[in-house]
Amino acid sequence: MGKHLFRARRFLALKVLHTDDPPHAIALGVAVGVFVAFLPLVGFQTVIAIALAALLRANKIVCVPLVWITNPITLGPIYAGCIALGQFVLPGSSTTGEDMKRLLEFGEERSVFTIAYWGDLLSFLGDIATELWVGCILVGVFFAIPCYFASRSAVANYRDRRRQKLLKRSLFRAKRDGKKKKQRHEPV
């Protein structure tokens, strides 16, 4: 676990925080990644997120790992919650509790590495598409907006602290180098 955490931190520091992109572009990349992660387009989310980030001139590197929030392990609970929200928002919803239970147990029944699994999943999701899409869009927007503002603030604060640290370091070096020059020119 420690090795993966180190790699994630290094990726964040080197590939995200030290890019030439302004905090807005990085934060917009985060928001795009979070929004697309909740869309029921499993298998196409990465491509859609990169295209949307390019269209909005957002950071494309940041959005890619975020779309993997929904994966075969988290797919059932996330989409079940989205369907429940879609049912709540839409009057006269046709989705039943049995459909919700089936969605939660979908990954347990079959292997996710078979074509039959994905065909059955897409067919099932087609049956409950309206509630799913409405819920997913609402959840995506609900999480993308605060993620934008939080990441923009975090990137700006990080860069300000780093700029101040580098300034202090350069002032210290200049002061130290000035003392060394002064000592060389003084008679013994």
Residue, then its C-alpha position, 0 to 999 in steps of 0.5 A: m500500500g505504501k508503494h502505491l501511495f508514494r506513486a500517487r503522491r509523486f504523480l500528483a506533485l510532478k504531473v499535476l501541481h508542477t505543470d504550466d497549467p493555471p489552477h483553473a485548468i487543473a481544477l476544471g480537469v478534476a471537475v470533468g473527471v469527477f462528472v464523467a466518472f458518474l455517467p453510465l458510460v462504463g468503458f468509454q468514460t476515459v475517452i469521453a473525459i479526455a475529449l471533454a477536457a480538450l474541448l474545455r481546455a482543462n488538464k487532461i492528465v488529471c481527469v483520467p484517474l478520476v473517471w476510474i471511480t466507477n469500476p466493476i467493484t464500485l459500479g453497483p453501489i454507485y449506480a444503485g444510489c444514482i437510480a434511487l436519486g433518479q426515482f426520487v426526482l422523477p415522478g412515476s418511476s418504473t424501477t422496483g426494489e428488485d431491480m435495485k437488488r439485482l444491480l447491487e448483486f450484478g458483479e457477484e453473479r458473473s465474471v466481469f471479464t466475459i462478454a456476457y457480463w457486459g452485454d447483460l449489464l448494458s441490457f439491464l441498464g437500458d431498462i432503467a436508463t431514465e432514472l439512471w441518467v437523471g441520477c448520474i447527472l445530478v450526482g456528477v454535478f453535485f460532486a464536480i462543483p465542490c471538487y472544482f473549487a476545492s482543487r483550485s484552492a488547493v493548487a493555488n495554495y500549494r503554489d503560493r507556499r512553494r513560491q514563498k519557500l523558494l523565495k526564502r531559499s534564494l534569499f538565504r543563498a544570496k545572503r550566504d553568498g554575500k557573506k562569503k564574498k565579503q570574507r574573501h575580500e577582507p584582509v587577514 
